[in-house]
Amino acid sequence: MSSWYGRPAPPATIHGTVARVARRCPGRTALISGRHHISYARLMDRSGRVAHHLRNRGVRPGDVVPVTARRSADLAVVLLGVLRAGAAYAVLDVRWPAGRLHGLVTAMRAPVVLADGPGSAALDEAGCDHLAFADLEHTGGPAGSLPDVTPDACATVFWTSGSTGRAKAVLSPHRATTRLFTPEPFIRFGPAPVMVNAAAVAWDAFTLELWGMLLLGGTALVHEDDLLTPPALRGYIKDHGATHLFLTPALFDVLAGGDLDCLAGLRALLLGGDRPPPENCRRLLDTHPDIELYNGYGPVESCVFATTRRITIEDTGGPGGVPAGEPVPGTEIHIVRDGVTVAPGETGEVAIGGTGVALGYLDDAAATEAAFTGIVAGARTVPVYLTGDRGHLDPSGALHFAGRADAQLKIAGHRIEPAEVEAAARAAGAGRCVVSAIPDRSGTPRIILFAERSTDAPNNAEQTARTVNDAEQTARTVNDAEQTARTVNDAAQIAGAVNDAEFRARLAAVLPAYMMPSHIHFVDTIPLLDNTKVDRRALAARFGYPH
């Protein structure tokens, strides 16, 4: 079965679209960072100087320019300058280890490497030559006209984990980003949108927050600190009129558990990167019915989102969780098995087609050929990206996510979906939980369950509120895996009214024996990575498991 968006967006470049917005409303605020406001006219002027400087430095279409920096208005100026010079950019996180930075910069064979202040320090440690942002707007004069590139040209390189243990560079074209916002955006942003720019710089959610606003004539509100806290969010809504926010479900859980009212005043909240929590989605819809709540699904190979869904109360009560949604503009969703689309309602691998699909992986022809291929959909052969995700399409064309094909566990000959065990654990009285398959000493994989206390457990609300409202504590929660994985060995303490024996009994009442976890570990808080996804390595390491 297949599903696609009715009216695909015409292809366009990112910088060409921003230039059209700037001509239409030059005085409108494009970027806010602290007390600094940058208009569209000023953004174009400064990014033009950066582009000419890069051209003088030998940057040409087809080049990839690594940029190591933190979130800032200057970063937005530089990235637009790189695109206007005809090149693609790859944003690298200043917090990454020096060895990783050196390896990625070397792999891109860049004519020039750019960095802000913290990025310069990181690249010095990594032994990489680079230019500072401060020098980029000083140029001896234009290097002629700036080049034209097509919407098919690479705009952004996203580095992602590879199954071989070596990072892969996803080559994302201009059209993959612009399809989401022009001429008709994937959701209703409304007039003069203002979106908080708080995502990790190397992640495609950063594309949503920055380019989404600049392509629509909105304002990107740059959050320069590492972590977005409730007090900061309240200030953005009150002082700057923030209308839109993106969160991972894990971070949304933290906010919903302690300070849901910090979201009051938003037009829309977008969730993505993992399955949204039905219980907290319901709480938000009940408490703030004027906030539009969306679920978004899409691997980085399709740039930001392939499907979206405005979440309703009814969606939060379904047995399969919140639907992943309908295709965004310029996108086709196919459910396939062995290269052929399956019958309606059947579960198979999710394949994504359309203008959002990446060009492939940098210098990895084998991985590109395996993932970017063709499938048979009716009488057509369609080029797609094979996601490795499983799902099905309902009669309306909405995608329902069914987990990762490679995340399935095989225990004693049985295929097990971790999400099913996690759902049973939540129903049995746990809060957020994570299932991993970890081998024992003999190499046999075992089901290990890591779980938080239930939101209904005694003292949990007070504890969560303290965690969320104290910015220093929250930063430790997100960034310090060792701290966040503190364990209380008495399961009865952690699970509140549900003791260890009762919890296991509840699981056994709904799970067959082969799906029962071999070990259950309760933790105060599930640790999160810098991009606020679950840190599975930290969980495993805390209890001495191999990772």
C-alpha positions as CSV (number, residue, x, y, z in Angstrom):
1,M,0.0,0.0,0.0
2,S,1.1,3.6,-0.7
3,S,0.2,7.1,0.5
4,W,1.3,10.4,-0.8
5,Y,0.7,14.2,-0.4
6,G,-1.8,15.6,-2.8
7,R,0.1,18.7,-4.1
8,P,3.9,18.3,-4.1
9,A,5.8,21.5,-3.6
10,P,7.8,22.8,-6.6
11,P,11.5,22.4,-6.0
12,A,13.5,25.5,-4.7
13,T,16.7,26.3,-3.0
14,I,16.9,27.4,0.6
15,H,18.9,30.6,0.0
16,G,16.8,31.5,-3.1
17,T,13.6,31.2,-1.0
18,V,15.0,33.2,1.9
19,A,16.1,35.9,-0.6
20,R,12.5,36.2,-1.9
21,V,11.2,36.5,1.6
22,A,13.8,39.3,2.3
23,R,12.7,41.2,-0.8
24,R,9.1,41.0,0.3
25,C,9.6,42.0,3.9
26,P,13.1,43.4,4.4
27,G,12.4,45.0,7.8
28,R,10.9,42.0,9.4
29,T,12.8,40.3,12.2
30,A,14.5,37.1,11.0
31,L,16.5,36.2,14.1
32,I,16.5,37.0,17.8
33,S,19.4,36.0,20.0
34,G,19.4,37.5,23.4
35,R,19.0,41.3,23.0
36,H,20.0,41.2,19.3
37,H,17.4,41.4,16.5
38,I,18.5,40.8,12.9
39,S,16.2,41.8,10.1
40,Y,15.9,39.9,6.8
41,A,17.7,42.8,5.0
42,R,20.6,42.6,7.5
43,L,20.7,38.8,7.3
44,M,21.0,39.0,3.5
45,D,23.7,41.7,3.7
46,R,25.8,39.8,6.2
47,S,25.4,36.4,4.6
48,G,26.3,37.9,1.2
49,R,29.7,39.1,2.6
50,V,30.3,35.6,4.1
51,A,29.5,34.1,0.7
52,H,31.9,36.3,-1.2
53,H,34.6,35.7,1.4
54,L,34.2,31.9,0.9
55,R,34.3,32.3,-2.8
56,N,37.6,34.2,-2.5
57,R,38.8,31.3,-0.4
58,G,38.1,28.8,-3.2
59,V,34.7,27.4,-2.1
60,R,32.8,26.2,-5.1
61,P,29.5,24.3,-5.8
62,G,29.8,20.7,-4.7
63,D,32.1,21.5,-1.8
64,V,31.1,20.7,1.8
65,V,32.0,23.2,4.4
66,P,32.3,21.9,8.0
67,V,31.0,24.4,10.6
68,T,31.8,23.8,14.3
69,A,29.7,26.1,16.5
70,R,27.0,26.5,19.0
71,R,23.6,27.9,18.3
72,S,23.7,31.6,17.6
73,A,22.5,34.3,15.2
74,D,26.0,34.3,13.8
75,L,25.7,30.6,13.0
76,A,22.6,31.3,11.0
77,V,24.3,34.0,9.0
78,V,27.3,31.8,8.2
79,L,25.2,28.8,7.1
80,L,23.2,31.0,4.8
81,G,26.5,32.4,3.5
82,V,27.8,28.9,2.8
83,L,24.6,28.1,0.8
84,R,24.8,31.3,-1.2
85,A,28.4,30.5,-2.1
86,G,27.0,27.3,-3.8
87,A,28.3,24.9,-1.2
88,A,26.8,22.6,1.4
89,Y,27.4,22.9,5.1
90,A,27.9,20.3,7.9
91,V,27.4,21.6,11.4
92,L,29.5,19.8,14.0
93,D,28.9,20.0,17.7
94,V,31.6,21.6,19.7
95,R,31.1,19.1,22.5
96,W,32.0,16.1,20.3
97,P,35.4,14.4,21.1
98,A,38.4,15.8,19.4
99,G,39.1,12.6,17.6
100,R,35.6,12.5,16.2
101,L,35.8,16.1,15.0
102,H,39.2,15.5,13.3
103,G,37.9,12.4,11.6
104,L,34.7,14.0,10.3
105,V,36.5,17.1,9.1
106,T,39.1,15.0,7.3
107,A,36.4,12.9,5.6
108,M,34.8,15.9,4.1
109,R,38.0,17.1,2.4
110,A,36.8,20.7,2.8
111,P,38.5,23.7,1.2
112,V,37.8,25.7,4.4
113,V,36.6,24.9,7.9
114,L,34.6,27.5,9.9
115,A,34.1,27.9,13.7
116,D,32.8,30.3,16.3
117,G,34.7,30.9,19.6
118,P,33.9,27.5,21.3
119,G,34.3,25.8,18.0
120,S,37.7,27.2,17.5
121,A,38.8,25.8,20.8
122,A,37.4,22.4,19.9
123,L,39.1,22.4,16.5
124,D,42.4,23.5,18.0
125,E,42.3,20.5,20.3
126,A,41.4,18.3,17.3
127,G,44.3,19.7,15.3
128,C,42.2,21.2,12.5
129,D,42.9,24.4,10.7
130,H,40.0,26.7,10.5
131,L,38.6,30.3,10.0
132,A,36.9,32.2,12.7
133,F,33.4,33.6,12.2
134,A,34.7,37.0,13.1
135,D,36.9,37.1,10.0
136,L,34.2,36.0,7.5
137,E,32.4,39.3,6.9
138,H,35.7,41.1,6.2
139,T,36.4,40.7,2.5
140,G,38.4,42.6,0.0
141,G,35.5,42.8,-2.4
142,P,33.0,40.7,-4.2
143,A,34.3,37.7,-6.1
144,G,31.9,38.3,-9.0
145,S,28.3,37.1,-8.9
146,L,27.4,34.3,-6.7
147,P,26.7,30.9,-8.4
148,D,23.4,29.4,-9.2
149,V,22.7,25.9,-7.9
150,T,19.7,23.7,-8.5
151,P,17.3,22.4,-5.8
152,D,18.9,19.0,-6.3
153,A,22.2,20.2,-5.1
154,C,23.4,19.2,-1.6
155,A,22.6,21.8,1.0
156,T,23.3,20.0,4.3
157,V,25.4,17.1,5.5
158,F,24.0,15.3,8.5
159,W,26.4,12.9,10.3
160,T,24.6,9.9,11.7
161,S,25.5,6.6,13.4
162,G,26.3,3.7,11.1
163,S,25.5,0.1,11.7
164,T,29.2,-0.7,11.1
165,G,30.3,1.6,13.9
166,R,31.5,4.2,11.5
167,A,29.6,7.5,11.1
168,K,27.7,8.0,7.9
169,A,27.2,11.4,6.2
170,V,23.7,11.9,4.8
171,L,23.7,14.2,1.8
172,S,20.5,16.2,2.0
173,P,19.5,18.4,-1.0
174,H,17.9,21.9,-0.9
175,R,14.5,20.5,-2.1
176,A,14.4,18.2,1.0
177,T,14.1,21.2,3.3
178,T,12.1,23.6,1.1
179,R,9.4,21.0,0.3
180,L,8.2,21.2,3.9
181,F,7.5,24.9,3.8
182,T,6.8,26.2,0.3
183,P,4.4,27.0,-1.1
184,E,2.2,25.3,1.5
185,P,3.8,24.2,4.8
186,F,3.2,20.8,6.3
187,I,1.3,22.4,9.2
188,R,-0.6,25.6,9.7
189,F,2.1,28.0,11.1
190,G,-0.2,31.0,10.9
191,P,0.8,34.7,10.6
192,A,4.3,35.8,11.8
193,P,5.4,32.6,13.4
194,V,8.1,32.6,16.0
195,M,9.8,29.3,16.7
196,V,12.3,28.5,19.5
197,N,15.6,27.3,18.0
198,A,16.9,24.9,20.7
199,A,17.7,21.7,18.9
200,A,21.1,20.2,18.7
201,V,23.0,21.9,15.9
202,A,24.0,18.7,14.1
203,W,20.4,17.3,14.1
204,D,17.8,17.8,11.4
205,A,15.4,19.3,13.9
206,F,17.7,22.3,13.8
207,T,16.8,22.6,10.1
208,L,13.1,22.7,11.1
209,E,13.6,25.4,13.7
210,L,15.9,27.7,11.6
211,W,15.1,27.3,8.0
212,G,11.4,26.6,8.7
213,M,11.1,30.1,10.0
214,L,13.3,31.9,7.4
215,L,11.5,30.2,4.5
216,L,8.1,31.3,5.8
217,G,9.0,34.8,6.8
218,G,8.9,34.0,10.4
219,T,11.4,34.6,13.3
220,A,13.9,32.0,14.6
221,L,14.3,32.6,18.4
222,V,17.8,31.3,19.2
223,H,18.3,29.6,22.5
224,E,22.0,29.8,23.2
225,D,22.2,27.7,26.4
226,D,22.6,23.9,26.3
227,L,19.2,23.1,27.8
228,L,15.8,24.6,27.3
229,T,14.3,25.1,30.8
230,P,10.7,26.1,31.7
231,P,11.7,29.6,32.9
232,A,13.5,30.2,29.6
233,L,10.5,29.0,27.7
234,R,8.1,31.1,29.7
235,G,10.3,34.1,28.9
236,Y,10.3,33.4,25.2
237,I,6.5,33.1,25.0
238,K,5.9,36.2,27.2
239,D,8.7,38.5,25.9
240,H,9.1,37.5,22.3
241,G,5.8,35.9,21.4
242,A,7.1,32.4,20.7
243,T,4.4,30.5,18.9
244,H,6.0,27.1,18.0
245,L,8.3,24.6,19.7
246,F,9.8,21.3,18.9
247,L,10.6,18.7,21.6
248,T,11.6,15.1,21.6
249,P,9.1,12.9,23.5
250,A,11.7,12.3,26.2
251,L,12.0,16.0,27.0
252,F,8.3,16.5,26.6
253,D,7.8,13.8,29.3
254,V,10.1,15.7,31.7
255,L,8.2,19.0,31.1
256,A,4.8,17.4,31.3
257,G,5.7,15.7,34.6
258,G,6.6,18.9,36.3
259,D,5.7,22.1,34.6
260,L,3.2,21.6,31.8
261,D,2.0,25.2,32.1
262,C,5.3,26.5,30.8
263,L,3.9,25.7,27.4
264,A,0.9,28.0,27.8
265,G,0.7,30.5,25.0
266,L,2.2,28.4,22.2
267,R,0.2,27.9,19.0
268,A,1.7,24.5,18.4
269,L,4.0,21.9,19.9
270,L,5.7,19.5,17.6
271,L,7.0,16.1,18.9
272,G,9.5,14.0,16.9
273,G,12.4,11.6,17.2
274,D,10.6,8.9,19.0
275,R,7.1,7.7,19.9
276,P,5.0,10.3,21.7
277,P,3.7,9.4,25.2
278,P,-0.1,9.0,24.9
279,E,-0.7,9.8,28.6
280,N,1.1,13.2,28.5
281,C,-0.3,14.1,25.1
282,R,-3.7,13.6,26.6
283,R,-2.8,15.8,29.6
284,L,-1.6,18.6,27.4
285,L,-4.7,18.4,25.2
286,D,-6.9,18.4,28.3
287,T,-5.0,21.2,30.1
288,H,-4.3,23.5,27.1
289,P,-6.8,22.6,24.4
290,D,-5.8,25.8,22.4
291,I,-2.3,24.4,21.7
292,E,-2.1,22.3,18.6
293,L,-0.1,19.1,19.2
294,Y,1.7,17.3,16.4
295,N,3.5,14.0,16.0
296,G,6.2,13.9,13.3
297,Y,8.0,10.9,11.9
298,G,11.0,10.8,9.6
299,P,14.6,9.6,9.5
300,V,17.3,12.1,8.7
301,E,17.5,10.6,5.2
302,S,14.1,12.3,4.5
303,C,15.0,15.5,6.3
304,V,13.0,16.4,9.4
305,F,9.6,14.8,8.8
306,A,8.1,12.4,6.2
307,T,4.7,12.3,8.0
308,T,2.9,14.4,10.5
309,R,-0.3,14.1,12.5
310,R,-2.2,16.6,14.5
311,I,-2.8,14.6,17.7
312,T,-6.4,14.3,19.0
313,I,-7.7,12.9,22.2
314,E,-8.9,9.8,20.3
315,D,-5.3,9.2,19.1
316,T,-4.1,8.9,22.7
317,G,-6.3,5.9,23.4
318,G,-5.6,3.7,20.5
319,P,-4.0,0.3,21.1
320,G,-1.1,1.1,18.7
321,G,-0.2,4.5,20.2
322,V,-0.4,7.8,18.4
323,P,-0.3,7.4,14.6
324,A,2.8,8.7,12.8
325,G,0.6,10.6,10.4
326,E,0.1,11.4,6.8
327,P,2.8,12.3,4.2
328,V,4.1,15.9,4.2
329,P,4.4,17.8,0.9
330,G,6.5,16.2,-1.8
331,T,6.5,12.9,0.0
332,E,5.3,9.3,-0.7
333,I,5.0,6.6,1.9
334,H,5.1,2.9,0.8
335,I,4.8,-0.2,2.9
336,V,6.9,-2.9,1.2
337,R,8.1,-6.5,1.5
338,D,10.8,-7.9,-0.7
339,G,10.7,-4.7,-2.9
340,V,6.9,-4.8,-3.6
341,T,4.2,-2.9,-1.9
342,V,2.0,-5.0,0.4
343,A,-1.8,-5.1,0.6
344,P,-3.6,-2.4,2.6
345,G,-3.4,-2.8,6.3
346,E,-0.4,-5.2,6.2
347,T,2.7,-4.5,8.2
348,G,6.0,-4.2,6.3
349,E,9.0,-2.0,5.9
350,V,8.4,1.8,5.5
351,A,9.9,3.1,2.3
352,I,10.0,6.9,1.6
353,G,9.9,8.5,-1.8
354,G,9.6,12.0,-3.2
355,T,11.6,15.2,-3.1
356,G,12.7,14.9,0.5
357,V,14.8,11.8,0.0
358,A,18.6,12.3,0.4
359,L,21.1,12.0,-2.4
360,G,22.9,9.2,-0.6
361,Y,25.9,8.8,1.8
362,L,29.2,10.6,1.3
363,D,31.8,8.2,-0.1
364,D,29.8,5.1,0.7
365,A,28.5,3.7,-2.5
366,A,27.6,0.3,-1.0
367,A,25.5,1.8,1.8
368,T,23.8,4.2,-0.7
369,E,23.0,1.4,-3.1
370,A,21.5,-0.8,-0.3
371,A,19.3,2.0,1.3
372,F,18.4,4.1,-1.7
373,T,16.8,1.8,-4.3
374,G,13.6,1.2,-6.3
375,I,10.4,-0.6,-5.4
376,V,7.4,-1.8,-7.4
377,A,4.3,0.2,-6.5
378,G,1.4,-0.9,-8.8
379,A,2.6,-0.3,-12.3
380,R,5.4,2.0,-11.3
381,T,9.0,1.5,-10.2
382,V,9.6,4.2,-7.6
383,P,12.9,5.4,-6.2
384,V,12.8,5.3,-2.4
385,Y,14.8,5.2,0.8
386,L,14.3,2.0,2.8
387,T,14.1,3.1,6.4
388,G,14.4,-0.2,8.3
389,D,11.3,0.9,10.2
390,R,8.1,-1.2,10.2
391,G,4.6,0.0,10.0
392,H,1.3,-0.1,8.2
393,L,-1.1,2.4,6.4
394,D,-4.7,2.6,7.6
395,P,-7.5,3.2,5.1
396,S,-7.1,7.0,5.4
397,G,-3.5,6.8,4.3
398,A,-2.1,7.5,7.8
399,L,1.1,5.7,8.8
400,H,1.2,3.7,12.0
401,F,4.7,3.0,13.3
402,A,5.4,-0.6,14.4
403,G,9.1,-0.3,15.5
404,R,12.4,-0.9,13.9
405,A,13.0,-4.0,11.9
406,D,16.5,-4.3,13.3
407,A,15.2,-3.5,16.8
408,Q,13.3,-6.7,17.0
409,L,14.7,-9.1,19.5
410,K,15.0,-12.8,18.8
411,I,15.0,-14.7,22.1
412,A,14.9,-18.5,22.0
413,G,13.6,-18.5,18.5
414,H,10.8,-15.9,19.2
415,R,10.7,-12.5,17.5
416,I,9.9,-9.8,20.1
417,E,9.1,-6.2,19.6
418,P,10.6,-4.1,22.5
419,A,7.7,-1.6,22.3
420,E,5.2,-4.3,23.3
421,V,7.2,-5.1,26.4
422,E,7.5,-1.4,27.2
423,A,3.8,-0.9,26.9
424,A,3.1,-3.8,29.2
425,A,5.6,-2.4,31.8
426,R,3.8,1.0,31.7
427,A,0.4,-0.7,32.1
428,A,1.9,-2.7,35.1
429,G,2.8,0.5,37.0
430,A,6.1,1.7,35.6
431,G,6.7,5.2,34.1
432,R,9.0,5.7,31.2
433,C,10.9,2.6,30.3
434,V,13.4,1.2,27.8
435,V,13.9,-2.4,26.7
436,S,17.3,-3.6,25.5
437,A,18.6,-7.0,24.4
438,I,21.9,-7.5,26.2
439,P,23.9,-10.7,25.9
440,D,24.8,-12.7,29.0
441,R,28.2,-14.3,29.6
442,S,27.5,-17.0,27.2
443,G,26.5,-14.5,24.5
444,T,22.8,-15.4,24.6
445,P,20.7,-12.2,24.3
446,R,18.4,-11.4,27.3
447,I,15.6,-9.0,27.7
448,I,16.6,-6.2,30.1
449,L,14.0,-3.6,31.3
450,F,15.0,-0.2,32.6
451,A,12.1,1.7,34.1
452,E,11.3,4.9,36.0
453,R,8.7,5.1,38.7
454,S,5.1,5.7,37.5
455,T,3.8,9.2,37.3
456,D,1.1,8.0,39.8
457,A,3.7,6.9,42.3
458,P,4.0,8.8,45.6
459,N,6.3,11.7,45.6
460,N,6.9,11.4,41.9
461,A,5.2,14.7,40.9
462,E,7.2,16.6,43.6
463,Q,10.4,15.0,42.5
464,T,9.8,15.7,38.8
465,A,8.8,19.3,39.5
466,R,12.0,19.9,41.4
467,T,13.9,18.4,38.5
468,V,12.3,20.5,35.8
469,N,12.1,23.8,37.7
470,D,15.7,23.8,38.9
471,A,17.7,24.6,35.7
472,E,21.0,23.4,37.2
473,Q,19.5,20.1,38.2
474,T,17.8,19.7,34.8
475,A,21.0,20.3,33.0
476,R,22.6,17.5,35.1
477,T,19.6,15.3,34.2
478,V,20.1,15.7,30.5
479,N,23.9,15.9,30.2
480,D,25.3,13.7,33.0
481,A,24.4,10.1,32.3
482,E,26.0,8.9,35.4
483,Q,24.0,11.2,37.6
484,T,20.7,10.5,35.9
485,A,21.2,6.8,36.1
486,R,21.2,6.8,39.9
487,T,19.5,3.6,41.0
488,V,17.5,2.7,44.0
489,N,17.8,-1.1,44.3
490,D,14.6,-1.4,46.2
491,A,12.0,-1.7,43.5
492,A,9.2,-1.1,45.9
493,Q,10.6,2.3,46.7
494,I,10.9,3.3,43.1
495,A,7.6,1.8,41.8
496,G,5.7,3.4,44.7
497,A,2.7,1.3,45.6
498,V,3.7,-1.5,43.3
499,N,6.4,-3.8,44.8
500,D,8.7,-6.0,42.9
501,A,6.7,-9.2,43.1
502,E,3.5,-7.4,42.2
503,F,5.1,-5.7,39.2
504,R,6.4,-9.0,37.9
505,A,3.1,-10.6,38.4
506,R,1.3,-7.9,36.4
507,L,3.8,-8.3,33.6
508,A,3.4,-12.1,33.6
509,A,-0.4,-11.6,33.4
510,V,0.0,-10.0,29.9
511,L,3.3,-11.2,28.5
512,P,4.2,-14.8,27.5
513,A,7.1,-16.3,29.4
514,Y,9.5,-15.7,26.5
515,M,8.8,-12.0,26.6
516,M,9.4,-11.6,30.3
517,P,12.5,-9.5,31.1
518,S,15.4,-11.4,32.6
519,H,16.3,-8.4,34.8
520,I,14.4,-5.3,35.8
521,H,16.2,-2.2,36.9
522,F,14.4,0.8,38.3
523,V,16.1,4.2,38.0
524,D,15.2,7.7,39.2
525,T,15.4,9.1,35.7
526,I,16.0,7.6,32.2
527,P,19.2,9.4,31.0
528,L,19.1,11.5,27.9
529,L,21.6,12.3,25.2
530,D,22.4,15.9,24.2
531,N,19.7,15.7,21.6
532,T,17.3,14.5,24.4
533,K,16.9,11.0,23.0
534,V,17.3,8.1,25.5
535,D,21.0,7.3,26.3
536,R,20.9,3.5,26.1
537,R,24.7,3.2,26.5
538,A,24.5,5.0,29.9
539,L,21.8,2.7,31.1
540,A,23.8,-0.4,30.2
541,A,27.0,1.0,31.6
542,R,25.4,1.9,34.9
543,F,24.5,-1.7,35.6
544,G,27.7,-3.2,34.2
545,Y,26.3,-4.5,31.0
546,P,28.4,-4.4,27.8
547,H,27.5,-1.5,25.5
